[in-house]
C-alpha cells in the first residue's frame, strides 16, 4: 500500500508526466492515422494498377479477336472454290472429263463402314398429357366432397 501512495505522490508532484502522456497519445494517434492512410493509399494504388492492367488485357483480347477474324476471312477467301480452281489451273491441272476418269481397283482394300451408336429414328408419337383429377379439382369442389363425406360417413365417394 505504501508503494501506491508514493507513486501517486510522485505522480502529482510531476505534472509534466501528464503532458508526456497526452503528447504520447497524440503522437500515437497521428502515427496510426499515417499508417492507415499509407495502407489505404497502397491498396488504392494497387487496385488502380490492376484495373489498368485488366483494361490493357481486354484491349489485347479485342485486338487478337479482330486479328483472328481477319485471318478467318482470309482463309475463307483462299479456300473458296473460285480461288482453288484458279490455283489448280495455274499449277497445270485441268478439269476432268467423264471419259478421261480412271478408277483404280486396290486388291485387299476393305471399305470402312460408319458405325452409328444412336438408335434409329422413331416416328414421333402424339402424346397427350392429362392431369390426375386430384390436381384439377377446385377448392370449392374439395370442400363439398369433404362435407359430403362428413355428413354421410357410410357412403363412399370416388374422386
C-alpha positions as protocol buffer text, in pm:
chain_id: "A"
residue {
  index: 1
  type: UNK
  ca { x: 0 y: 0 z: 0 }
}
residue {
  index: 2
  type: UNK
  ca { x: 290 y: 228 z: 78 }
}
residue {
  index: 3
  type: UNK
  ca { x: 430 y: 193 z: -275 }
}
residue {
  index: 4
  type: UNK
  ca { x: 99 y: 301 z: -429 }
}
residue {
  index: 5
  type: UNK
  ca { x: 91 y: 605 z: -204 }
}
residue {
  index: 6
  type: UNK
  ca { x: 446 y: 700 z: -307 }
}
residue {
  index: 7
  type: UNK
  ca { x: 362 y: 651 z: -674 }
}
residue {
  index: 8
  type: UNK
  ca { x: 55 y: 876 z: -659 }
}
residue {
  index: 9
  type: UNK
  ca { x: 252 y: 1136 z: -464 }
}
residue {
  index: 10
  type: UNK
  ca { x: 536 y: 1131 z: -718 }
}
residue {
  index: 11
  type: UNK
  ca { x: 285 y: 1150 z: -1000 }
}
residue {
  index: 12
  type: UNK
  ca { x: 107 y: 1451 z: -855 }
}
residue {
  index: 13
  type: UNK
  ca { x: 436 y: 1627 z: -788 }
}
residue {
  index: 14
  type: UNK
  ca { x: 544 y: 1597 z: -1154 }
}
residue {
  index: 15
  type: UNK
  ca { x: 273 y: 1742 z: -1382 }
}
residue {
  index: 16
  type: UNK
  ca { x: 494 y: 1704 z: -1686 }
}
residue {
  index: 17
  type: UNK
  ca { x: 414 y: 1328 z: -1684 }
}
residue {
  index: 18
  type: UNK
  ca { x: 54 y: 1405 z: -1773 }
}
residue {
  index: 19
  type: UNK
  ca { x: 176 y: 1625 z: -2056 }
}
residue {
  index: 20
  type: UNK
  ca { x: 405 y: 1348 z: -2177 }
}
residue {
  index: 21
  type: UNK
  ca { x: 114 y: 1102 z: -2171 }
}
residue {
  index: 22
  type: UNK
  ca { x: -111 y: 1340 z: -2364 }
}
residue {
  index: 23
  type: UNK
  ca { x: 168 y: 1412 z: -2612 }
}
residue {
  index: 24
  type: UNK
  ca { x: 238 y: 1041 z: -2648 }
}
residue {
  index: 25
  type: UNK
  ca { x: -131 y: 968 z: -2714 }
}
residue {
  index: 26
  type: UNK
  ca { x: -142 y: 1245 z: -2975 }
}
residue {
  index: 27
  type: UNK
  ca { x: 173 y: 1113 z: -3144 }
}
residue {
  index: 28
  type: UNK
  ca { x: 37 y: 758 z: -3131 }
}
residue {
  index: 29
  type: UNK
  ca { x: -292 y: 864 z: -3291 }
}
residue {
  index: 30
  type: UNK
  ca { x: -103 y: 1057 z: -3561 }
}
residue {
  index: 31
  type: UNK
  ca { x: 112 y: 750 z: -3622 }
}
residue {
  index: 32
  type: UNK
  ca { x: -197 y: 530 z: -3659 }
}
residue {
  index: 33
  type: UNK
  ca { x: -358 y: 787 z: -3892 }
}
residue {
  index: 34
  type: UNK
  ca { x: -43 y: 798 z: -4108 }
}
residue {
  index: 35
  type: UNK
  ca { x: -22 y: 418 z: -4106 }
}
residue {
  index: 36
  type: UNK
  ca { x: -389 y: 385 z: -4203 }
}
residue {
  index: 37
  type: UNK
  ca { x: -350 y: 649 z: -4477 }
}
residue {
  index: 38
  type: UNK
  ca { x: -42 y: 477 z: -4620 }
}
residue {
  index: 39
  type: UNK
  ca { x: -212 y: 137 z: -4620 }
}
residue {
  index: 40
  type: UNK
  ca { x: -520 y: 286 z: -4783 }
}
residue {
  index: 41
  type: UNK
  ca { x: -307 y: 464 z: -5043 }
}
residue {
  index: 42
  type: UNK
  ca { x: -116 y: 144 z: -5114 }
}
residue {
  index: 43
  type: UNK
  ca { x: -437 y: -58 z: -5158 }
}
residue {
  index: 44
  type: UNK
  ca { x: -590 y: 207 z: -5386 }
}
residue {
  index: 45
  type: UNK
  ca { x: -272 y: 230 z: -5592 }
}
residue {
  index: 46
  type: UNK
  ca { x: -266 y: -148 z: -5637 }
}
residue {
  index: 47
  type: UNK
  ca { x: -632 y: -155 z: -5729 }
}
residue {
  index: 48
  type: UNK
  ca { x: -588 y: 115 z: -5992 }
}
residue {
  index: 49
  type: UNK
  ca { x: -278 y: -60 z: -6128 }
}
residue {
  index: 50
  type: UNK
  ca { x: -461 y: -391 z: -6155 }
}
residue {
  index: 51
  type: UNK
  ca { x: -760 y: -215 z: -6309 }
}
residue {
  index: 52
  type: UNK
  ca { x: -537 y: -60 z: -6574 }
}
residue {
  index: 53
  type: UNK
  ca { x: -374 y: -397 z: -6642 }
}
residue {
  index: 54
  type: UNK
  ca { x: -718 y: -553 z: -6684 }
}
residue {
  index: 55
  type: UNK
  ca { x: -816 y: -281 z: -6931 }
}
residue {
  index: 56
  type: UNK
  ca { x: -496 y: -337 z: -7129 }
}
residue {
  index: 57
  type: UNK
  ca { x: -555 y: -712 z: -7133 }
}
residue {
  index: 58
  type: UNK
  ca { x: -914 y: -664 z: -7250 }
}
residue {
  index: 59
  type: UNK
  ca { x: -786 y: -437 z: -7527 }
}
residue {
  index: 60
  type: UNK
  ca { x: -533 y: -703 z: -7624 }
}
residue {
  index: 61
  type: UNK
  ca { x: -811 y: -966 z: -7630 }
}
residue {
  index: 62
  type: UNK
  ca { x: -1018 y: -745 z: -7860 }
}
residue {
  index: 63
  type: UNK
  ca { x: -719 y: -691 z: -8089 }
}
residue {
  index: 64
  type: UNK
  ca { x: -647 y: -1063 z: -8104 }
}
residue {
  index: 65
  type: UNK
  ca { x: -1014 y: -1133 z: -8175 }
}
residue {
  index: 66
  type: UNK
  ca { x: -1004 y: -889 z: -8467 }
}
residue {
  index: 67
  type: UNK
  ca { x: -682 y: -1047 z: -8596 }
}
residue {
  index: 68
  type: UNK
  ca { x: -840 y: -1396 z: -8572 }
}
residue {
  index: 69
  type: UNK
  ca { x: -1149 y: -1277 z: -8757 }
}
residue {
  index: 70
  type: UNK
  ca { x: -929 y: -1123 z: -9028 }
}
residue {
  index: 71
  type: UNK
  ca { x: -731 y: -1446 z: -9061 }
}
residue {
  index: 72
  type: UNK
  ca { x: -1051 y: -1650 z: -9083 }
}
residue {
  index: 73
  type: UNK
  ca { x: -1183 y: -1427 z: -9360 }
}
residue {
  index: 74
  type: UNK
  ca { x: -851 y: -1456 z: -9546 }
}
residue {
  index: 75
  type: UNK
  ca { x: -867 y: -1834 z: -9508 }
}
residue {
  index: 76
  type: UNK
  ca { x: -1222 y: -1831 z: -9637 }
}
residue {
  index: 77
  type: UNK
  ca { x: -1115 y: -1634 z: -9944 }
}
residue {
  index: 78
  type: UNK
  ca { x: -815 y: -1860 z: -10009 }
}
residue {
  index: 79
  type: UNK
  ca { x: -1021 y: -2179 z: -9979 }
}
residue {
  index: 80
  type: UNK
  ca { x: -1314 y: -2057 z: -10186 }
}
residue {
  index: 81
  type: UNK
  ca { x: -1389 y: -2276 z: -10488 }
}
residue {
  index: 82
  type: UNK
  ca { x: -1309 y: -1999 z: -10740 }
}
residue {
  index: 83
  type: UNK
  ca { x: -964 y: -1931 z: -10593 }
}
residue {
  index: 84
  type: UNK
  ca { x: -884 y: -2301 z: -10557 }
}
residue {
  index: 85
  type: UNK
  ca { x: -986 y: -2365 z: -10918 }
}
residue {
  index: 86
  type: UNK
  ca { x: -772 y: -2074 z: -11039 }
}
residue {
  index: 87
  type: UNK
  ca { x: -469 y: -2200 z: -10843 }
}
residue {
  index: 88
  type: UNK
  ca { x: -519 y: -2554 z: -10974 }
}
residue {
  index: 89
  type: UNK
  ca { x: -529 y: -2427 z: -11332 }
}
residue {
  index: 90
  type: UNK
  ca { x: -210 y: -2226 z: -11270 }
}
residue {
  index: 91
  type: UNK
  ca { x: -40 y: -2541 z: -11140 }
}
residue {
  index: 92
  type: UNK
  ca { x: -125 y: -2728 z: -11460 }
}
residue {
  index: 93
  type: UNK
  ca { x: -435 y: -2917 z: -11351 }
}
residue {
  index: 94
  type: UNK
  ca { x: -734 y: -2926 z: -11579 }
}
residue {
  index: 95
  type: UNK
  ca { x: -1099 y: -3011 z: -11524 }
}
residue {
  index: 96
  type: UNK
  ca { x: -1169 y: -3381 z: -11558 }
}
residue {
  index: 97
  type: UNK
  ca { x: -1394 y: -3509 z: -11832 }
}
residue {
  index: 98
  type: UNK
  ca { x: -1609 y: -3813 z: -11763 }
}
residue {
  index: 99
  type: UNK
  ca { x: -1444 y: -4020 z: -12036 }
}
residue {
  index: 100
  type: UNK
  ca { x: -1096 y: -3943 z: -11902 }
}
residue {
  index: 101
  type: UNK
  ca { x: -1168 y: -4069 z: -11550 }
}
residue {
  index: 102
  type: UNK
  ca { x: -975 y: -4375 z: -11440 }
}
residue {
  index: 103
  type: UNK
  ca { x: -1078 y: -4583 z: -11142 }
}
residue {
  index: 104
  type: UNK
  ca { x: -808 y: -4776 z: -10963 }
}
residue {
  index: 105
  type: UNK
  ca { x: -905 y: -5104 z: -10800 }
}
residue {
  index: 106
  type: UNK
  ca { x: -690 y: -5181 z: -10499 }
}
residue {
  index: 107
  type: UNK
  ca { x: -682 y: -5551 z: -10411 }
}
residue {
  index: 108
  type: UNK
  ca { x: -740 y: -5622 z: -10041 }
}
residue {
  index: 109
  type: UNK
  ca { x: -896 y: -5285 z: -9966 }
}
residue {
  index: 110
  type: UNK
  ca { x: -1175 y: -5312 z: -9712 }
}
residue {
  index: 111
  type: UNK
  ca { x: -1425 y: -5031 z: -9718 }
}
residue {
  index: 112
  type: UNK
  ca { x: -1488 y: -4862 z: -9386 }
}
residue {
  index: 113
  type: UNK
  ca { x: -1838 y: -4870 z: -9260 }
}
residue {
  index: 114
  type: UNK
  ca { x: -1971 y: -4593 z: -9045 }
}
residue {
  index: 115
  type: UNK
  ca { x: -2092 y: -4701 z: -8707 }
}
residue {
  index: 116
  type: UNK
  ca { x: -2394 y: -4526 z: -8568 }
}
residue {
  index: 117
  type: UNK
  ca { x: -2436 y: -4551 z: -8194 }
}
residue {
  index: 118
  type: UNK
  ca { x: -2763 y: -4360 z: -8190 }
}
residue {
  index: 119
  type: UNK
  ca { x: -3085 y: -4559 z: -8213 }
}
residue {
  index: 120
  type: UNK
  ca { x: -3268 y: -4541 z: -8543 }
}
residue {
  index: 121
  type: UNK
  ca { x: -3511 y: -4254 z: -8567 }
}
residue {
  index: 122
  type: UNK
  ca { x: -3861 y: -4339 z: -8449 }
}
residue {
  index: 123
  type: UNK
  ca { x: -4177 y: -4172 z: -8568 }
}
residue {
  index: 124
  type: UNK
  ca { x: -4295 y: -3906 z: -8328 }
}
residue {
  index: 125
  type: UNK
  ca { x: -4595 y: -4014 z: -8127 }
}
residue {
  index: 126
  type: UNK
  ca { x: -4855 y: -3762 z: -8031 }
}
residue {
  index: 127
  type: UNK
  ca { x: -4852 y: -3754 z: -7653 }
}
residue {
  index: 128
  type: UNK
  ca { x: -5145 y: -3600 z: -7472 }
}
residue {
  index: 129
  type: UNK
  ca { x: -5067 y: -3512 z: -7116 }
}
residue {
  index: 130
  type: UNK
  ca { x: -5356 y: -3510 z: -6874 }
}
residue {
  index: 131
  type: UNK
  ca { x: -5351 y: -3423 z: -6509 }
}
residue {
  index: 132
  type: UNK
  ca { x: -5492 y: -3656 z: -6249 }
}
residue {
  index: 133
  type: UNK
  ca { x: -5831 y: -3550 z: -6112 }
}
residue {
  index: 134
  type: UNK
  ca { x: -5674 y: -3457 z: -5778 }
}
residue {
  index: 135
  type: UNK
  ca { x: -5495 y: -3170 z: -5948 }
}
residue {
  index: 136
  type: UNK
  ca { x: -5791 y: -3044 z: -6148 }
}
residue {
  index: 137
  type: UNK
  ca { x: -6031 y: -3024 z: -5857 }
}
residue {
  index: 138
  type: UNK
  ca { x: -6112 y: -2676 z: -5727 }
}
residue {
  index: 139
  type: UNK
  ca { x: -6110 y: -2580 z: -5362 }
}
residue {
  index: 140
  type: UNK
  ca { x: -6488 y: -2546 z: -5357 }
}
residue {
  index: 141
  type: UNK
  ca { x: -6531 y: -2897 z: -5502 }
}
residue {
  index: 142
  type: UNK
  ca { x: -6286 y: -3038 z: -5249 }
}
residue {
  index: 143
  type: UNK
  ca { x: -6471 y: -2874 z: -4956 }
}
residue {
  index: 144
  type: UNK
  ca { x: -6806 y: -3001 z: -5093 }
}
residue {
  index: 145
  type: UNK
  ca { x: -6671 y: -3353 z: -5124 }
}
residue {
  index: 146
  type: UNK
  ca { x: -6534 y: -3342 z: -4767 }
}
residue {
  index: 147
  type: UNK
  ca { x: -6866 y: -3215 z: -4635 }
}
residue {
  index: 148
  type: UNK
  ca { x: -7050 y: -3498 z: -4810 }
}
residue {
  index: 149
  type: UNK
  ca { x: -6808 y: -3748 z: -4655 }
}
residue {
  index: 150
  type: UNK
  ca { x: -6856 y: -3593 z: -4309 }
}
residue {
  index: 151
  type: UNK
  ca { x: -7236 y: -3587 z: -4332 }
}
residue {
  index: 152
  type: UNK
  ca { x: -7263 y: -3938 z: -4477 }
}
residue {
  index: 153
  type: UNK
  ca { x: -6976 y: -4143 z: -4333 }
}
residue {
  index: 154
  type: UNK
  ca { x: -7113 y: -4473 z: -4467 }
}
residue {
  index: 155
  type: UNK
  ca { x: -7132 y: -4353 z: -4825 }
}
residue {
  index: 156
  type: UNK
  ca { x: -6816 y: -4398 z: -5022 }
}
residue {
  index: 157
  type: UNK
  ca { x: -6734 y: -4140 z: -5284 }
}
residue {
  index: 158
  type: UNK
  ca { x: -6477 y: -4169 z: -5555 }
}
residue {
  index: 159
  type: UNK
  ca { x: -6287 y: -3871 z: -5671 }
}
